[in-house]
Amino acid sequence: MSLACGIPLLECVYCLACARWAWKRCLHSGDRDSENWSLATAEEFEPVPRLCRYILANYEDDLDHPQWEPPRGYGMNPQWIVRRKTYDDTRGHVTPYFIYLDHNYADIVLAVRGMSLAKESDYAVLLDNTLGKRKFDGGYVHNGLLKAAAWVLDAECDILKELLVKYPDYSLTFAGHSLGSGVAAMLAMLVVQNREKLANVERKRVRSYAMAPARCISLNLAVRYADVINSVVLQDDFLPRTGTPLEDVFKSLFCLPCLLCLRCMKDTFIPEHVKLRDPRRLYAPGRLYHIVERKPFRCRRYPPIVRTAVPVDGRFEDIVLSYNATQDHAIIWIERESQKALDIMLEKDRTMGIPVKQRMQRSQSLERDHVEEHKAALRRAVSLSVPDAFSPSPYGTFDSSNSPYSLTSSSNSRQRMSWSEFIERVFEKDESGQTVIRRSVAND
């Protein structure tokens, strides 16, 4: 009799626990992920909408008559495109991209488009991670995305080197969306570690902007390269939040809501310290910029604000059960909302009437704040026992140190792998003598 009474009681407790979990998950809003972060300034956020438009240009057939017409005065000059690669040119190694010489902003930009659902080659890049995450500079990265970035750098290093020498005051920017965001982040890391390939370009001249970033690098690398890589997330975007391996996300593309719910339930029962100490768990890379333009229980969009930080724990770990989770992943929405946010920042600055001299002082102060925040994030990573949190060489958002980073490990005892050796491990020759990606490369 007592056993019969106990079973319904256990069922009630189980149902109440599930109901409580579901209620908390439904109340969780994307704006809470960054509620304690500081607000971004116009100076640091200015490149984001511009780079979004460059990424969108990869989708255009005729750049003189673009389908996605940018706001007046914000368009790009097609004559400044140095090189453009389509799917036919990349032969499935990577999504289309182009190199753009932006004279208005003294910037050399390599912009990579996102994944095409109609291209099997893009799925091949995503699925090329079945042998485990590749070890890189003491951490782990997505295998296929690293090899795609290596192919791009090997193909374009000569033209990039020529441009960097010709324009010594220009910065080198890699930008990408979704799948392309991972390639852009890997490109920045490869360039930083192989600066001799690009005329010993200074670390402070290299930067990357990952729009709607994929979780593609381990936490120690995500924090360590926060001075170079920037990630931009729009409100509830699912991709930077799901710990599901990238290849599994797109395998289950047509049942994505079910996958996200299952992952959400699974992550609920994984303690935070276990996640942080897992060296193979992947994260969104670098410094994070979170565009917030909706509030809980409100469907319509509000004037967007941008928050920024270099977080260690709580780094977009909770999936948001929102009908906007997939819509916020679209590059067109990121471009529109980032431009609105930037316009609001600039209007606020004009209203306050900040003098030019004070703007320069604020920019210098911002540089110092970024350096200190980056150092604090590394110290926080060490205190949380994140494996290999410290870099073996100097760091800093605006540090001009020329110390080379180890290509394969953060340990100084290991010999640094040269670029040619790295390419030999990643690539092989086919029967016709063409360079192809070696699909069977295991962790190095």
C-alpha positions as CSV (number, residue, x, y, z in Angstrom):
1,M,0.0,0.0,0.0
2,S,2.8,2.4,0.9
3,L,4.6,1.6,-2.3
4,A,1.5,2.3,-4.3
5,C,1.2,5.7,-2.6
6,G,4.9,6.5,-3.1
7,I,4.9,6.1,-6.9
8,P,2.3,8.9,-7.5
9,L,4.2,11.1,-5.1
10,L,7.4,10.6,-7.0
11,E,5.6,11.4,-10.2
12,C,4.2,14.6,-8.7
13,V,7.7,15.7,-7.6
14,Y,9.1,14.9,-11.0
15,C,6.4,16.9,-12.8
16,L,6.9,19.8,-10.4
17,A,10.6,19.8,-11.0
18,C,10.1,19.7,-14.8
19,A,7.5,22.5,-14.6
20,R,9.9,24.6,-12.6
21,W,12.7,24.1,-15.0
22,A,10.5,24.9,-18.0
23,W,9.2,28.0,-16.3
24,K,12.8,29.2,-15.6
25,R,13.9,28.5,-19.1
26,C,10.9,30.3,-20.6
27,L,11.7,33.3,-18.4
28,H,15.3,33.4,-19.5
29,S,15.8,36.2,-22.0
30,G,18.8,36.9,-24.2
31,D,19.4,40.3,-22.7
32,R,20.3,38.7,-19.3
33,D,23.5,37.1,-20.8
34,S,25.2,40.5,-20.8
35,E,23.3,42.5,-18.2
36,N,26.5,43.1,-16.2
37,W,28.7,44.1,-19.1
38,S,29.7,47.6,-19.9
39,L,28.2,49.6,-22.8
40,A,30.3,49.8,-26.1
41,T,31.3,53.1,-27.5
42,A,31.0,54.4,-31.0
43,E,34.8,54.3,-31.6
44,E,35.1,50.5,-30.9
45,F,31.8,49.5,-32.5
46,E,32.1,51.6,-35.7
47,P,33.5,48.8,-38.0
48,V,30.7,46.3,-37.3
49,P,27.9,47.6,-39.6
50,R,30.4,48.4,-42.3
51,L,31.9,44.9,-42.2
52,C,28.4,43.4,-42.3
53,R,27.8,45.2,-45.6
54,Y,31.0,43.8,-47.0
55,I,30.0,40.3,-46.0
56,L,26.6,40.8,-47.7
57,A,28.4,41.9,-50.8
58,N,29.6,38.3,-51.2
59,Y,25.9,37.4,-51.9
60,E,25.7,39.9,-54.8
61,D,26.1,39.0,-58.5
62,D,26.4,42.6,-59.6
63,L,28.0,44.9,-57.0
64,D,27.2,48.0,-59.1
65,H,23.5,47.2,-58.6
66,P,23.3,45.5,-55.3
67,Q,20.2,43.6,-54.2
68,W,20.8,44.7,-50.6
69,E,21.0,48.4,-51.1
70,P,23.0,50.0,-48.2
71,P,22.0,53.3,-46.7
72,R,23.0,56.4,-48.6
73,G,26.7,57.1,-48.1
74,Y,27.4,53.7,-46.7
75,G,28.0,51.7,-49.9
76,M,31.3,50.1,-51.0
77,N,33.3,51.0,-54.1
78,P,33.5,47.9,-56.4
79,Q,36.7,49.3,-57.9
80,W,38.4,48.7,-54.6
81,I,37.9,45.0,-54.7
82,V,41.4,43.5,-55.2
83,R,40.4,39.9,-55.6
84,R,37.1,38.0,-55.5
85,K,36.7,34.2,-55.2
86,T,33.5,32.3,-55.9
87,Y,32.6,28.6,-55.2
88,D,34.2,27.7,-58.5
89,D,37.4,29.3,-57.5
90,T,37.6,27.9,-54.0
91,R,36.7,24.3,-55.2
92,G,34.9,23.5,-52.0
93,H,37.7,24.4,-49.6
94,V,35.9,27.4,-48.2
95,T,32.8,29.7,-48.9
96,P,33.2,32.6,-51.3
97,Y,35.2,35.7,-50.1
98,F,36.9,38.8,-51.4
99,I,39.7,41.2,-50.5
100,Y,38.7,44.8,-50.3
101,L,41.0,47.8,-50.0
102,D,39.0,50.3,-48.0
103,H,40.8,53.6,-48.4
104,N,38.1,55.5,-46.5
105,Y,39.0,53.7,-43.3
106,A,42.6,52.6,-44.0
107,D,41.7,49.0,-43.9
108,I,42.5,45.8,-45.8
109,V,39.5,43.6,-45.5
110,L,39.0,39.9,-46.3
111,A,35.3,39.2,-46.0
112,V,34.0,35.6,-45.9
113,R,30.3,34.8,-46.5
114,G,28.3,32.3,-44.5
115,M,27.2,28.8,-45.3
116,S,25.0,28.0,-48.3
117,L,22.5,25.2,-47.6
118,A,22.6,24.2,-51.2
119,K,26.4,23.5,-51.3
120,E,27.6,20.1,-50.2
121,S,31.2,21.5,-49.8
122,D,30.1,23.7,-47.0
123,Y,28.7,20.7,-45.1
124,A,32.0,18.9,-45.8
125,V,33.8,21.7,-44.0
126,L,31.5,21.5,-41.0
127,L,31.6,17.7,-40.8
128,D,35.4,17.6,-40.9
129,N,35.7,17.4,-37.2
130,T,34.8,13.7,-36.6
131,L,38.4,12.9,-35.5
132,G,38.2,15.3,-32.6
133,K,39.1,18.9,-32.3
134,R,42.5,19.8,-33.6
135,K,45.0,21.0,-31.1
136,F,46.3,24.5,-31.8
137,D,48.5,26.8,-29.7
138,G,47.7,24.9,-26.5
139,G,44.0,24.7,-27.1
140,Y,41.5,23.1,-29.4
141,V,39.8,24.4,-32.6
142,H,37.3,23.1,-35.1
143,N,39.3,21.0,-37.6
144,G,37.5,21.8,-40.8
145,L,37.4,25.6,-40.1
146,L,41.1,25.7,-39.4
147,K,41.9,23.9,-42.7
148,A,39.6,26.2,-44.6
149,A,41.4,29.2,-43.1
150,A,44.8,27.7,-43.9
151,W,43.8,27.3,-47.5
152,V,42.7,30.9,-47.7
153,L,45.9,32.2,-46.2
154,D,48.1,30.0,-48.3
155,A,46.2,31.2,-51.4
156,E,46.2,34.9,-50.6
157,C,49.3,35.5,-48.5
158,D,51.2,37.0,-51.4
159,I,48.6,39.6,-52.3
160,L,48.0,40.4,-48.6
161,K,51.7,40.8,-48.0
162,E,52.0,43.2,-51.0
163,L,49.1,45.3,-49.7
164,L,50.5,45.5,-46.2
165,V,53.9,46.6,-47.5
166,K,52.3,49.2,-49.9
167,Y,50.0,50.6,-47.2
168,P,52.0,50.4,-43.9
169,D,49.4,52.4,-42.0
170,Y,46.4,50.2,-43.0
171,S,45.0,47.5,-40.6
172,L,44.3,44.0,-41.7
173,T,40.7,42.8,-40.9
174,F,39.1,39.4,-41.4
175,A,35.3,39.4,-41.2
176,G,32.9,36.6,-41.6
177,H,29.3,35.4,-40.8
178,S,28.2,32.1,-39.4
179,L,30.5,29.5,-41.0
180,G,32.6,32.3,-42.4
181,S,33.0,33.7,-38.8
182,G,34.9,30.7,-37.8
183,V,37.2,31.0,-40.9
184,A,37.8,34.7,-40.1
185,A,38.7,33.9,-36.5
186,M,41.1,31.1,-37.6
187,L,42.7,33.4,-40.1
188,A,43.5,36.0,-37.5
189,M,45.0,33.3,-35.3
190,L,47.1,31.9,-38.1
191,V,48.4,35.4,-39.1
192,V,49.3,36.3,-35.6
193,Q,51.4,33.1,-35.3
194,N,52.9,33.4,-38.7
195,R,53.5,37.1,-39.1
196,E,56.6,36.5,-41.2
197,K,54.3,35.3,-44.0
198,L,52.9,38.8,-44.1
199,A,55.9,41.0,-43.9
200,N,56.1,40.7,-40.0
201,V,52.8,42.5,-39.6
202,E,52.4,43.8,-36.1
203,R,49.8,42.0,-33.9
204,K,48.0,45.3,-33.2
205,R,47.3,45.8,-37.0
206,V,45.5,42.4,-37.2
207,R,41.9,42.0,-36.1
208,S,38.9,39.8,-36.8
209,Y,35.1,40.3,-36.6
210,A,33.0,37.2,-36.3
211,M,29.3,38.0,-36.9
212,A,26.9,35.4,-35.4
213,P,30.0,33.4,-34.5
214,A,30.2,29.6,-34.4
215,R,31.6,28.0,-31.3
216,C,34.9,27.1,-32.8
217,I,37.7,27.5,-30.3
218,S,38.4,26.3,-26.7
219,L,38.0,28.7,-23.8
220,N,41.7,29.4,-23.2
221,L,42.1,30.5,-26.9
222,A,38.8,32.5,-26.8
223,V,40.2,34.6,-23.9
224,R,43.8,34.6,-25.1
225,Y,43.0,36.1,-28.5
226,A,40.4,38.6,-27.2
227,D,42.8,41.4,-28.2
228,V,42.5,40.3,-31.9
229,I,39.2,38.6,-32.3
230,N,35.8,40.2,-31.8
231,S,32.4,38.4,-31.9
232,V,29.1,40.1,-32.5
233,V,25.9,38.5,-31.3
234,L,22.4,39.8,-32.0
235,Q,20.0,39.2,-29.0
236,D,18.9,35.5,-28.9
237,D,21.0,34.0,-31.7
238,F,21.2,30.3,-31.1
239,L,24.6,29.5,-32.7
240,P,27.0,31.2,-30.2
241,R,25.0,29.6,-27.4
242,T,24.6,25.9,-28.2
243,G,27.4,23.7,-27.0
244,T,26.3,21.1,-29.5
245,P,29.2,20.4,-32.0
246,L,28.8,22.5,-35.1
247,E,28.5,19.5,-37.4
248,D,25.6,18.1,-35.3
249,V,23.7,21.4,-35.5
250,F,23.6,21.3,-39.3
251,K,23.0,17.6,-39.4
252,S,19.8,18.3,-37.5
253,L,18.9,21.5,-39.3
254,F,15.4,20.5,-40.1
255,C,14.7,19.5,-36.5
256,L,16.7,22.4,-35.0
257,P,14.1,23.4,-32.3
258,C,14.1,19.8,-31.0
259,L,17.9,19.7,-30.9
260,L,18.1,23.0,-29.1
261,C,15.5,21.9,-26.5
262,L,17.4,18.7,-25.8
263,R,20.7,20.5,-25.6
264,C,19.1,23.0,-23.2
265,M,18.0,20.3,-20.9
266,K,21.3,18.5,-21.0
267,D,23.3,21.7,-20.2
268,T,21.1,22.3,-17.2
269,F,22.5,19.4,-15.4
270,I,26.2,20.1,-16.2
271,P,27.9,22.1,-13.5
272,E,29.6,25.3,-14.6
273,H,33.0,24.3,-13.2
274,V,32.8,21.1,-15.3
275,K,32.2,23.1,-18.5
276,L,35.0,25.5,-17.7
277,R,37.6,22.8,-17.1
278,D,36.7,20.8,-20.2
279,P,39.6,21.7,-22.6
280,R,37.8,20.4,-25.7
281,R,34.6,22.4,-25.1
282,L,34.3,25.1,-27.8
283,Y,33.2,28.7,-27.4
284,A,32.5,31.8,-29.3
285,P,35.9,33.5,-29.9
286,G,37.4,36.7,-28.5
287,R,35.8,39.8,-27.1
288,L,32.0,39.7,-27.3
289,Y,29.6,42.5,-28.4
290,H,26.0,41.7,-27.6
291,I,23.3,43.8,-29.4
292,V,20.2,43.9,-27.2
293,E,17.0,45.2,-28.7
294,R,14.2,43.2,-27.1
295,K,13.0,42.9,-23.5
296,P,11.3,39.9,-21.7
297,F,7.6,39.4,-22.7
298,R,8.0,42.1,-25.4
299,C,7.8,41.0,-29.0
300,R,8.6,44.3,-30.7
301,R,12.1,45.6,-31.2
302,Y,13.5,48.6,-29.1
303,P,16.3,51.0,-29.9
304,P,19.3,48.7,-29.7
305,I,22.1,49.0,-27.2
306,V,25.5,47.2,-27.4
307,R,27.2,45.7,-24.4
308,T,30.7,44.3,-24.5
309,A,33.1,42.3,-22.3
310,V,35.7,39.6,-22.3
311,P,33.9,37.1,-20.2
312,V,35.2,33.7,-19.0
313,D,32.3,32.1,-17.1
314,G,28.8,32.7,-18.3
315,R,30.0,33.1,-21.9
316,F,26.7,32.6,-23.8
317,E,26.2,29.2,-22.1
318,D,22.3,29.3,-21.9
319,I,20.2,28.7,-24.9
320,V,17.3,31.1,-25.2
321,L,14.0,29.4,-26.1
322,S,12.8,32.2,-28.4
323,Y,11.1,32.3,-31.8
324,N,13.7,34.9,-32.7
325,A,16.6,32.5,-32.0
326,T,17.1,31.7,-35.7
327,Q,16.0,35.0,-37.1
328,D,18.7,36.8,-35.1
329,H,21.3,34.7,-36.8
330,A,20.7,36.4,-40.2
331,I,23.4,38.8,-41.4
332,I,20.9,41.2,-42.8
333,W,19.3,41.7,-39.3
334,I,22.7,42.0,-37.7
335,E,23.7,44.7,-40.2
336,R,20.4,46.7,-39.7
337,E,20.4,46.5,-35.9
338,S,24.2,47.3,-35.6
339,Q,23.7,50.4,-37.8
340,K,20.8,51.5,-35.7
341,A,22.9,51.1,-32.5
342,L,25.9,52.9,-34.0
343,D,23.6,55.8,-35.1
344,I,22.3,56.1,-31.6
345,M,25.8,56.2,-30.1
346,L,26.9,58.9,-32.6
347,E,23.8,61.0,-32.0
348,K,24.4,60.8,-28.3
349,D,28.0,62.0,-28.8
350,R,26.8,64.9,-31.0
351,T,24.2,65.9,-28.4
352,M,26.9,65.9,-25.7
353,G,29.1,68.0,-28.0
354,I,32.3,66.2,-27.2
355,P,35.3,68.1,-28.6
356,V,37.8,66.4,-31.0
357,K,40.6,66.5,-28.4
358,Q,38.4,64.9,-25.8
359,R,37.4,62.2,-28.3
360,M,41.0,61.3,-28.9
361,Q,41.6,61.1,-25.1
362,R,38.6,58.9,-24.8
363,S,39.9,56.6,-27.5
364,Q,43.3,56.3,-25.7
365,S,41.5,55.6,-22.5
366,L,39.4,52.9,-24.3
367,E,42.6,51.2,-25.4
368,R,44.0,51.1,-21.9
369,D,40.6,49.8,-20.6
370,H,40.6,47.0,-23.1
371,V,44.2,46.0,-22.2
372,E,43.3,45.9,-18.5
373,E,40.0,44.0,-19.1
374,H,41.9,41.5,-21.2
375,K,44.5,40.9,-18.4
376,A,41.7,40.6,-15.9
377,A,40.0,38.0,-18.0
378,L,43.2,35.9,-18.2
379,R,43.6,36.1,-14.5
380,R,40.0,35.1,-14.0
381,A,40.5,32.1,-16.3
382,V,43.5,31.0,-14.3
383,S,41.5,31.3,-11.0
384,L,38.8,29.2,-12.5
385,S,41.3,26.5,-13.5
386,V,40.7,26.9,-17.2
387,P,43.4,24.7,-18.8
388,D,46.3,26.6,-20.5
389,A,44.6,30.0,-19.8
390,F,47.8,32.0,-20.1
391,S,49.6,32.8,-23.3
392,P,53.3,32.0,-23.5
393,S,54.1,35.5,-24.8
394,P,53.0,39.1,-24.2
395,Y,49.5,40.0,-25.0
396,G,47.3,43.1,-25.1
397,T,44.8,44.7,-27.4
398,F,47.3,47.3,-28.5
399,D,50.6,45.4,-27.6
400,S,53.2,45.7,-30.4
401,S,55.3,42.8,-29.2
402,N,56.8,40.8,-32.0
403,S,57.3,37.6,-30.0
404,P,56.1,34.6,-32.1
405,Y,53.4,32.3,-30.7
406,S,53.9,28.6,-30.8
407,L,51.8,27.0,-33.6
408,T,51.1,23.7,-31.9
409,S,51.4,24.3,-28.2
410,S,51.6,26.9,-25.4
411,S,54.6,25.2,-24.0
412,N,58.0,26.8,-24.7
413,S,59.6,23.4,-24.7
414,R,58.0,22.4,-27.9
415,Q,59.6,23.5,-31.2
416,R,57.6,26.0,-33.2
417,M,56.1,24.5,-36.4
418,S,56.9,26.4,-39.5
419,W,54.2,27.4,-42.0
420,S,55.5,25.0,-44.7
421,E,55.4,22.1,-42.2
422,F,51.9,23.1,-41.1
423,I,50.7,23.2,-44.7
424,E,52.2,19.8,-45.4
425,R,50.2,18.4,-42.5
426,V,47.0,19.9,-43.6
427,F,47.3,19.5,-47.4
428,E,48.3,16.8,-49.8
429,K,48.7,16.6,-53.6
430,D,46.2,14.7,-55.8
431,E,47.1,12.8,-58.9
432,S,47.0,16.0,-61.1
433,G,49.4,17.8,-58.7
434,Q,46.7,20.1,-57.3
435,T,46.7,20.9,-53.7
436,V,43.7,19.4,-51.8
437,I,42.7,19.3,-48.1
438,R,43.8,16.1,-46.3
439,R,40.6,14.9,-44.8
440,S,42.2,12.3,-42.5
441,V,44.4,14.5,-40.4
442,A,44.1,13.7,-36.8
443,N,45.0,15.9,-33.8
444,D,48.6,17.1,-33.9
